[in-house]
Amino acid sequence: SVIATFLGDAENPAHTKWNKKGTNFKGKYVKGPEILKMVVNSPMDLMSVLNSEDEEGDWTALAEFFPSPAPQGITVKPASNSEEIKSLKTDPEEIPDLPSSDKIVSIRCIKQGFEIKSKPDSVGTFPDRLKILAAYHIRTGNPFRKYHPADFDFSDENQINIETQGVEILEKQDNLLHVRVLKSDYMIKITGFDFRRDVRVEVKPIEDSGDEKNL
């Protein structure tokens, strides 16, 4: 069939995975990489649709006791070793700043992505570098360990758009973005994620002395 030929051309020599950059695939099909990504993500997308009702919160269940339900769309979940990992909804509507215990980085959700900025009260104080990790949220397990290049790739400019101010990009590969901070008033905006899925973000400020901490 057509789809079998399409996927066969995308296979690597060992027949273990599909590769959009393979010599038998690259440039052969119109919108080939996009279609391949859709095929790769289709099982997860189907599972997301099937599980959507289970994940829907009932904000009126305890209305008798708590008449003001918690706001929807933003969650902050503490991770192990006192890490703080933000869970962002890629909702078309812009969402206010997420709460953060750190005083130098602000993370907020925007349409199909997120924005990282220095906080106004941190002028004059900023880290030497930032390491930013992103991954699609999963129901169980560590989303960063479950990341797959088929989800998204920061190095793919046709898929992910990265806008920066006051920083120098040192590395962008897979789900990692590594930047050097040049001034206290900096901004990093990353968009292009699947609007149907939640994005988890981890920011690690790094001092050139070797100190590194998680936000």
C-alpha atoms as an extended CHARMM CRD file, in Angstrom:
* protein
*
       215  EXT
         1         1  SER       CA              0.0000000000        0.0000000000        0.0000000000  PROA      1               0.0000000000
         2         2  VAL       CA              0.9880000000        3.6560000000       -0.2650000000  PROA      2               0.0000000000
         3         3  ILE       CA              1.4940000000        4.0840000000        3.4820000000  PROA      3               0.0000000000
         4         4  ALA       CA              3.6200000000        0.9140000000        3.6750000000  PROA      4               0.0000000000
         5         5  THR       CA              5.8910000000        2.2160000000        0.8990000000  PROA      5               0.0000000000
         6         6  PHE       CA              6.0380000000        5.6150000000        2.5950000000  PROA      6               0.0000000000
         7         7  LEU       CA              7.0910000000        4.1070000000        5.9320000000  PROA      7               0.0000000000
         8         8  GLY       CA              9.4720000000        1.6830000000        4.2290000000  PROA      8               0.0000000000
         9         9  ASP       CA             11.3250000000        4.5900000000        2.6240000000  PROA      9               0.0000000000
        10        10  ALA       CA             11.6230000000        6.2200000000        6.0580000000  PROA      10              0.0000000000
        11        11  GLU       CA             13.1920000000        3.1640000000        7.7220000000  PROA      11              0.0000000000
        12        12  ASN       CA             16.8460000000        3.1680000000        8.6910000000  PROA      12              0.0000000000
        13        13  PRO       CA             19.0950000000        0.3540000000        7.3580000000  PROA      13              0.0000000000
        14        14  ALA       CA             18.5080000000       -1.7110000000       10.5170000000  PROA      14              0.0000000000
        15        15  HSD       CA             14.7080000000       -1.3800000000       10.1490000000  PROA      15              0.0000000000
        16        16  THR       CA             14.4410000000       -0.2880000000       13.7910000000  PROA      16              0.0000000000
        17        17  LYS       CA             13.0500000000        3.2460000000       13.4190000000  PROA      17              0.0000000000
        18        18  TRP       CA             11.7820000000        5.8310000000       10.9590000000  PROA      18              0.0000000000
        19        19  ASN       CA             14.0860000000        8.6840000000       10.0130000000  PROA      19              0.0000000000
        20        20  LYS       CA             12.8630000000       11.7770000000        8.1650000000  PROA      20              0.0000000000
        21        21  LYS       CA             16.4710000000       12.5450000000        7.1290000000  PROA      21              0.0000000000
        22        22  GLY       CA             17.1110000000        9.1580000000        5.4670000000  PROA      22              0.0000000000
        23        23  THR       CA             18.4460000000        9.1300000000        1.9040000000  PROA      23              0.0000000000
        24        24  ASN       CA             15.4590000000        7.1420000000        0.6150000000  PROA      24              0.0000000000
        25        25  PHE       CA             12.9620000000        9.5130000000        2.2400000000  PROA      25              0.0000000000
        26        26  LYS       CA             14.2940000000       13.0690000000        2.3650000000  PROA      26              0.0000000000
        27        27  GLY       CA             12.8580000000       15.2190000000       -0.4290000000  PROA      27              0.0000000000
        28        28  LYS       CA             10.8250000000       12.3810000000       -1.9500000000  PROA      28              0.0000000000
        29        29  TYR       CA              7.4180000000       13.2830000000       -0.5020000000  PROA      29              0.0000000000
        30        30  VAL       CA              5.4800000000       16.5390000000       -0.2570000000  PROA      30              0.0000000000
        31        31  LYS       CA              5.2980000000       17.3890000000        3.4580000000  PROA      31              0.0000000000
        32        32  GLY       CA              6.9050000000       14.0200000000        4.1700000000  PROA      32              0.0000000000
        33        33  PRO       CA              8.3530000000       14.9360000000        7.6110000000  PROA      33              0.0000000000
        34        34  GLU       CA              5.0130000000       16.3370000000        8.7900000000  PROA      34              0.0000000000
        35        35  ILE       CA              3.1090000000       13.2370000000        7.6620000000  PROA      35              0.0000000000
        36        36  LEU       CA              5.7010000000       10.9450000000        9.2590000000  PROA      36              0.0000000000
        37        37  LYS       CA              5.4150000000       12.8490000000       12.5270000000  PROA      37              0.0000000000
        38        38  MET       CA              1.6200000000       12.4710000000       12.4030000000  PROA      38              0.0000000000
        39        39  VAL       CA              1.9650000000        8.7050000000       11.9260000000  PROA      39              0.0000000000
        40        40  VAL       CA              4.4820000000        8.4010000000       14.7820000000  PROA      40              0.0000000000
        41        41  ASN       CA              2.3060000000       10.4410000000       17.1490000000  PROA      41              0.0000000000
        42        42  SER       CA             -1.0300000000        8.8640000000       16.1500000000  PROA      42              0.0000000000
        43        43  PRO       CA             -1.0220000000        6.1060000000       18.8420000000  PROA      43              0.0000000000
        44        44  MET       CA             -0.3500000000        8.6640000000       21.5930000000  PROA      44              0.0000000000
        45        45  ASP       CA             -2.9300000000       11.0660000000       20.1580000000  PROA      45              0.0000000000
        46        46  LEU       CA             -5.5040000000        8.2700000000       20.0570000000  PROA      46              0.0000000000
        47        47  MET       CA             -4.7570000000        7.3620000000       23.6670000000  PROA      47              0.0000000000
        48        48  SER       CA             -5.1060000000       11.0040000000       24.6520000000  PROA      48              0.0000000000
        49        49  VAL       CA             -8.5570000000       11.1590000000       23.0510000000  PROA      49              0.0000000000
        50        50  LEU       CA             -9.6710000000        7.9180000000       24.6890000000  PROA      50              0.0000000000
        51        51  ASN       CA             -8.4460000000        9.0630000000       28.0980000000  PROA      51              0.0000000000
        52        52  SER       CA             -9.7170000000       12.6210000000       27.8570000000  PROA      52              0.0000000000
        53        53  GLU       CA            -12.8790000000       11.9110000000       29.8370000000  PROA      53              0.0000000000
        54        54  ASP       CA            -10.8920000000       10.2450000000       32.6360000000  PROA      54              0.0000000000
        55        55  GLU       CA             -8.6110000000       13.2580000000       32.9180000000  PROA      55              0.0000000000
        56        56  GLU       CA            -11.3980000000       15.8290000000       32.9730000000  PROA      56              0.0000000000
        57        57  GLY       CA            -11.6860000000       17.3550000000       36.4310000000  PROA      57              0.0000000000
        58        58  ASP       CA            -15.0260000000       17.8230000000       38.1790000000  PROA      58              0.0000000000
        59        59  TRP       CA            -14.6820000000       21.2710000000       39.6960000000  PROA      59              0.0000000000
        60        60  THR       CA            -18.1230000000       21.1240000000       41.3200000000  PROA      60              0.0000000000
        61        61  ALA       CA            -17.7010000000       17.8030000000       43.1500000000  PROA      61              0.0000000000
        62        62  LEU       CA            -16.9270000000       19.4820000000       46.5100000000  PROA      62              0.0000000000
        63        63  ALA       CA            -18.7510000000       22.7420000000       45.8800000000  PROA      63              0.0000000000
        64        64  GLU       CA            -20.8580000000       22.1580000000       49.0080000000  PROA      64              0.0000000000
        65        65  PHE       CA            -17.7350000000       22.3830000000       51.1810000000  PROA      65              0.0000000000
        66        66  PHE       CA            -15.4200000000       24.4890000000       48.9920000000  PROA      66              0.0000000000
        67        67  PRO       CA            -17.4970000000       26.9890000000       46.9940000000  PROA      67              0.0000000000
        68        68  SER       CA            -14.4460000000       28.4400000000       45.1880000000  PROA      68              0.0000000000
        69        69  PRO       CA            -12.8370000000       25.6780000000       43.0720000000  PROA      69              0.0000000000
        70        70  ALA       CA             -9.1560000000       25.8800000000       42.2050000000  PROA      70              0.0000000000
        71        71  PRO       CA             -8.4310000000       27.6050000000       38.8780000000  PROA      71              0.0000000000
        72        72  GLN       CA             -8.0170000000       25.3650000000       35.8620000000  PROA      72              0.0000000000
        73        73  GLY       CA             -5.1220000000       25.3040000000       33.4440000000  PROA      73              0.0000000000
        74        74  ILE       CA             -2.0840000000       25.7680000000       35.7220000000  PROA      74              0.0000000000
        75        75  THR       CA             -0.4560000000       23.2410000000       38.0130000000  PROA      75              0.0000000000
        76        76  VAL       CA              2.8510000000       23.3060000000       39.8260000000  PROA      76              0.0000000000
        77        77  LYS       CA              4.0680000000       19.9200000000       41.0110000000  PROA      77              0.0000000000
        78        78  PRO       CA              7.0800000000       19.4920000000       43.2880000000  PROA      78              0.0000000000
        79        79  ALA       CA              9.5540000000       16.8950000000       42.0400000000  PROA      79              0.0000000000
        80        80  SER       CA             12.0950000000       14.8380000000       43.9230000000  PROA      80              0.0000000000
        81        81  ASN       CA             15.0500000000       16.5120000000       45.6630000000  PROA      81              0.0000000000
        82        82  SER       CA             13.0210000000       19.6990000000       46.1340000000  PROA      82              0.0000000000
        83        83  GLU       CA             12.9670000000       20.3470000000       42.3990000000  PROA      83              0.0000000000
        84        84  GLU       CA             10.0860000000       22.4350000000       41.1190000000  PROA      84              0.0000000000
        85        85  ILE       CA              8.8320000000       21.4830000000       37.6570000000  PROA      85              0.0000000000
        86        86  LYS       CA              6.2250000000       23.6190000000       35.9270000000  PROA      86              0.0000000000
        87        87  SER       CA              3.3450000000       21.9790000000       34.0660000000  PROA      87              0.0000000000
        88        88  LEU       CA              2.0430000000       24.3090000000       31.3680000000  PROA      88              0.0000000000
        89        89  LYS       CA             -1.1900000000       24.1080000000       29.4160000000  PROA      89              0.0000000000
        90        90  THR       CA             -0.6370000000       24.9590000000       25.7540000000  PROA      90              0.0000000000
        91        91  ASP       CA             -3.9820000000       26.7080000000       25.6960000000  PROA      91              0.0000000000
        92        92  PRO       CA             -4.7360000000       29.2210000000       22.9140000000  PROA      92              0.0000000000
        93        93  GLU       CA             -5.5420000000       31.8100000000       25.5530000000  PROA      93              0.0000000000
        94        94  GLU       CA             -2.6010000000       33.4120000000       27.3380000000  PROA      94              0.0000000000
        95        95  ILE       CA             -2.2570000000       32.3060000000       30.9560000000  PROA      95              0.0000000000
        96        96  PRO       CA             -0.8860000000       34.5190000000       33.7720000000  PROA      96              0.0000000000
        97        97  ASP       CA              2.5530000000       34.0700000000       35.3060000000  PROA      97              0.0000000000
        98        98  LEU       CA              3.1340000000       30.8000000000       37.1020000000  PROA      98              0.0000000000
        99        99  PRO       CA              4.0700000000       30.9810000000       40.7690000000  PROA      99              0.0000000000
       100       100  SER       CA              7.7660000000       30.3860000000       41.4110000000  PROA      100             0.0000000000
       101       101  SER       CA              9.9050000000       30.2010000000       44.5310000000  PROA      101             0.0000000000
       102       102  ASP       CA             12.8590000000       31.5340000000       42.5510000000  PROA      102             0.0000000000
       103       103  LYS       CA             13.3960000000       35.3000000000       42.2950000000  PROA      103             0.0000000000
       104       104  ILE       CA             15.2350000000       35.5420000000       38.9830000000  PROA      104             0.0000000000
       105       105  VAL       CA             13.1590000000       33.5310000000       36.4620000000  PROA      105             0.0000000000
       106       106  SER       CA              9.5210000000       33.8700000000       35.4680000000  PROA      106             0.0000000000
       107       107  ILE       CA              7.8250000000       31.2020000000       33.3340000000  PROA      107             0.0000000000
       108       108  ARG       CA              4.4390000000       31.6850000000       31.7390000000  PROA      108             0.0000000000
       109       109  CYS       CA              2.3430000000       29.8080000000       29.2150000000  PROA      109             0.0000000000
       110       110  ILE       CA              1.4980000000       31.4080000000       25.8740000000  PROA      110             0.0000000000
       111       111  LYS       CA             -0.1910000000       30.0960000000       22.7390000000  PROA      111             0.0000000000
       112       112  GLN       CA              1.4560000000       26.7740000000       21.7400000000  PROA      112             0.0000000000
       113       113  GLY       CA              4.4600000000       27.3290000000       23.9780000000  PROA      113             0.0000000000
       114       114  PHE       CA              5.9870000000       29.1750000000       26.9010000000  PROA      114             0.0000000000
       115       115  GLU       CA              8.0460000000       32.2390000000       27.7330000000  PROA      115             0.0000000000
       116       116  ILE       CA             10.9260000000       32.5640000000       30.1910000000  PROA      116             0.0000000000
       117       117  LYS       CA             11.8820000000       36.0350000000       31.4260000000  PROA      117             0.0000000000
       118       118  SER       CA             13.9140000000       37.6410000000       34.1470000000  PROA      118             0.0000000000
       119       119  LYS       CA             11.7910000000       39.0370000000       36.9450000000  PROA      119             0.0000000000
       120       120  PRO       CA             11.6170000000       42.8340000000       37.3170000000  PROA      120             0.0000000000
       121       121  ASP       CA             12.8940000000       42.6480000000       40.8920000000  PROA      121             0.0000000000
       122       122  SER       CA             16.0120000000       40.7070000000       39.8190000000  PROA      122             0.0000000000
       123       123  VAL       CA             17.6610000000       43.5200000000       37.8410000000  PROA      123             0.0000000000
       124       124  GLY       CA             21.4200000000       43.3020000000       38.3260000000  PROA      124             0.0000000000
       125       125  THR       CA             21.2630000000       39.6420000000       39.3650000000  PROA      125             0.0000000000
       126       126  PHE       CA             21.2040000000       36.9200000000       36.7500000000  PROA      126             0.0000000000
       127       127  PRO       CA             22.7820000000       33.4890000000       36.1620000000  PROA      127             0.0000000000
       128       128  ASP       CA             25.6580000000       32.9740000000       33.7330000000  PROA      128             0.0000000000
       129       129  ARG       CA             23.7600000000       30.3300000000       31.7820000000  PROA      129             0.0000000000
       130       130  LEU       CA             20.3670000000       28.6260000000       31.6340000000  PROA      130             0.0000000000
       131       131  LYS       CA             19.5670000000       25.0590000000       30.6440000000  PROA      131             0.0000000000
       132       132  ILE       CA             15.9440000000       24.5930000000       29.5710000000  PROA      132             0.0000000000
       133       133  LEU       CA             14.3620000000       21.1670000000       29.2310000000  PROA      133             0.0000000000
       134       134  ALA       CA             10.8690000000       20.5750000000       27.8460000000  PROA      134             0.0000000000
       135       135  ALA       CA              8.7320000000       17.4850000000       27.3240000000  PROA      135             0.0000000000
       136       136  TYR       CA              5.1250000000       16.5850000000       26.7540000000  PROA      136             0.0000000000
       137       137  HSD       CA              3.3020000000       15.6370000000       29.9340000000  PROA      137             0.0000000000
       138       138  ILE       CA              2.6100000000       11.9350000000       30.4930000000  PROA      138             0.0000000000
       139       139  ARG       CA              0.2490000000       10.3110000000       32.9750000000  PROA      139             0.0000000000
       140       140  THR       CA              2.9470000000        8.3240000000       34.7950000000  PROA      140             0.0000000000
       141       141  GLY       CA              6.7240000000        8.4920000000       35.0340000000  PROA      141             0.0000000000
       142       142  ASN       CA              9.2740000000       11.1940000000       34.2990000000  PROA      142             0.0000000000
       143       143  PRO       CA              8.2620000000       13.0760000000       31.1020000000  PROA      143             0.0000000000
       144       144  PHE       CA             11.8510000000       14.1700000000       30.4060000000  PROA      144             0.0000000000
       145       145  ARG       CA             13.0830000000       10.5620000000       30.3810000000  PROA      145             0.0000000000
       146       146  LYS       CA             10.1800000000        9.5890000000       28.1290000000  PROA      146             0.0000000000
       147       147  TYR       CA             10.9360000000       12.3390000000       25.6020000000  PROA      147             0.0000000000
       148       148  HSD       CA             11.2220000000       11.1260000000       22.0010000000  PROA      148             0.0000000000
       149       149  PRO       CA             12.6710000000       13.1260000000       19.0700000000  PROA      149             0.0000000000
       150       150  ALA       CA              9.4170000000       12.5380000000       17.1910000000  PROA      150             0.0000000000
       151       151  ASP       CA              7.6420000000       14.7110000000       19.7890000000  PROA      151             0.0000000000
       152       152  PHE       CA              9.5340000000       17.8750000000       18.8170000000  PROA      152             0.0000000000
       153       153  ASP       CA             13.1090000000       19.0220000000       18.2540000000  PROA      153             0.0000000000
       154       154  PHE       CA             14.4520000000       22.4370000000       19.2690000000  PROA      154             0.0000000000
       155       155  SER       CA             16.9370000000       22.2780000000       16.3770000000  PROA      155             0.0000000000
       156       156  ASP       CA             14.1290000000       21.9520000000       13.7990000000  PROA      156             0.0000000000
       157       157  GLU       CA             13.3650000000       25.5610000000       12.8150000000  PROA      157             0.0000000000
       158       158  ASN       CA             10.4400000000       24.4420000000       10.6450000000  PROA      158             0.0000000000
       159       159  GLN       CA              8.7300000000       23.0480000000       13.7320000000  PROA      159             0.0000000000
       160       160  ILE       CA              9.8710000000       25.0100000000       16.7830000000  PROA      160             0.0000000000
       161       161  ASN       CA             10.2830000000       28.7870000000       16.8210000000  PROA      161             0.0000000000
       162       162  ILE       CA             12.7290000000       30.2600000000       19.3560000000  PROA      162             0.0000000000
       163       163  GLU       CA             12.8530000000       34.0070000000       19.9990000000  PROA      163             0.0000000000
       164       164  THR       CA             15.4310000000       35.4670000000       22.3780000000  PROA      164             0.0000000000
       165       165  GLN       CA             16.4960000000       38.7790000000       23.8580000000  PROA      165             0.0000000000
       166       166  GLY       CA             19.5490000000       39.2980000000       26.0320000000  PROA      166             0.0000000000
       167       167  VAL       CA             20.8550000000       35.7340000000       25.6590000000  PROA      167             0.0000000000
       168       168  GLU       CA             23.1610000000       33.7920000000       23.3320000000  PROA      168             0.0000000000
       169       169  ILE       CA             22.1190000000       30.2960000000       22.2600000000  PROA      169             0.0000000000
       170       170  LEU       CA             24.9300000000       27.8330000000       22.9800000000  PROA      170             0.0000000000
       171       171  GLU       CA             23.1040000000       24.6070000000       22.1470000000  PROA      171             0.0000000000
       172       172  LYS       CA             19.6970000000       23.5170000000       20.8880000000  PROA      172             0.0000000000
       173       173  GLN       CA             19.1670000000       19.8180000000       20.3450000000  PROA      173             0.0000000000
       174       174  ASP       CA             16.2240000000       17.5040000000       20.9630000000  PROA      174             0.0000000000
       175       175  ASN       CA             14.4150000000       18.8890000000       24.0340000000  PROA      175             0.0000000000
       176       176  LEU       CA             17.3790000000       20.8590000000       25.4400000000  PROA      176             0.0000000000
       177       177  LEU       CA             18.0590000000       24.5620000000       24.9750000000  PROA      177             0.0000000000
       178       178  HSD       CA             21.2880000000       25.9080000000       26.5290000000  PROA      178             0.0000000000
       179       179  VAL       CA             21.8370000000       29.6810000000       26.5600000000  PROA      179             0.0000000000
       180       180  ARG       CA             24.3160000000       32.1870000000       27.9630000000  PROA      180             0.0000000000
       181       181  VAL       CA             22.6790000000       35.1390000000       29.7180000000  PROA      181             0.0000000000
       182       182  LEU       CA             24.1500000000       38.4470000000       28.5260000000  PROA      182             0.0000000000
       183       183  LYS       CA             22.1190000000       40.9100000000       30.5870000000  PROA      183             0.0000000000
       184       184  SER       CA             19.6630000000       40.9570000000       33.4470000000  PROA      184             0.0000000000
       185       185  ASP       CA             16.6820000000       41.8580000000       31.2320000000  PROA      185             0.0000000000
       186       186  TYR       CA             16.4030000000       38.7060000000       29.1200000000  PROA      186             0.0000000000
       187       187  MET       CA             13.6120000000       36.7750000000       27.4170000000  PROA      187             0.0000000000
       188       188  ILE       CA             13.2690000000       33.3450000000       25.7630000000  PROA      188             0.0000000000
       189       189  LYS       CA             10.0570000000       32.4970000000       23.9100000000  PROA      189             0.0000000000
       190       190  ILE       CA              9.5410000000       28.9900000000       22.5050000000  PROA      190             0.0000000000
       191       191  THR       CA              6.4600000000       28.1200000000       20.4160000000  PROA      191             0.0000000000
       192       192  GLY       CA              5.3450000000       25.4360000000       17.9770000000  PROA      192             0.0000000000
       193       193  PHE       CA              4.2410000000       22.6930000000       20.3920000000  PROA      193             0.0000000000
       194       194  ASP       CA              1.1670000000       20.5410000000       19.8200000000  PROA      194             0.0000000000
       195       195  PHE       CA             -1.7370000000       22.6180000000       21.1690000000  PROA      195             0.0000000000
       196       196  ARG       CA             -3.5390000000       19.4220000000       22.2080000000  PROA      196             0.0000000000
       197       197  ARG       CA             -0.8850000000       18.4070000000       24.7230000000  PROA      197             0.0000000000
       198       198  ASP       CA              0.5230000000       19.7800000000       27.9770000000  PROA      198             0.0000000000
       199       199  VAL       CA              4.1670000000       20.8220000000       28.1510000000  PROA      199             0.0000000000
       200       200  ARG       CA              6.4460000000       20.2970000000       31.1630000000  PROA      200             0.0000000000
       201       201  VAL       CA              9.3240000000       22.7400000000       31.5740000000  PROA      201             0.0000000000
       202       202  GLU       CA             12.4500000000       22.5960000000       33.7310000000  PROA      202             0.0000000000
       203       203  VAL       CA             14.8520000000       25.5480000000       33.9770000000  PROA      203             0.0000000000
       204       204  LYS       CA             18.3470000000       25.1820000000       35.4760000000  PROA      204             0.0000000000
       205       205  PRO       CA             20.2870000000       28.3900000000       36.2060000000  PROA      205             0.0000000000
       206       206  ILE       CA             24.0450000000       27.7070000000       36.0770000000  PROA      206             0.0000000000
       207       207  GLU       CA             26.8930000000       29.7740000000       37.4640000000  PROA      207             0.0000000000
       208       208  ASP       CA             30.2580000000       29.4180000000       35.7180000000  PROA      208             0.0000000000
       209       209  SER       CA             31.6630000000       28.3990000000       39.0720000000  PROA      209             0.0000000000
       210       210  GLY       CA             29.8290000000       25.1090000000       38.5090000000  PROA      210             0.0000000000
       211       211  ASP       CA             26.7750000000       25.6790000000       40.7040000000  PROA      211             0.0000000000
       212       212  GLU       CA             23.5410000000       24.4330000000       39.1960000000  PROA      212             0.0000000000
       213       213  LYS       CA             20.0460000000       24.3050000000       40.6190000000  PROA      213             0.0000000000
       214       214  ASN       CA             16.6080000000       23.3120000000       39.3870000000  PROA      214             0.0000000000
       215       215  LEU       CA             13.5530000000       25.5290000000       39.1530000000  PROA      215             0.0000000000
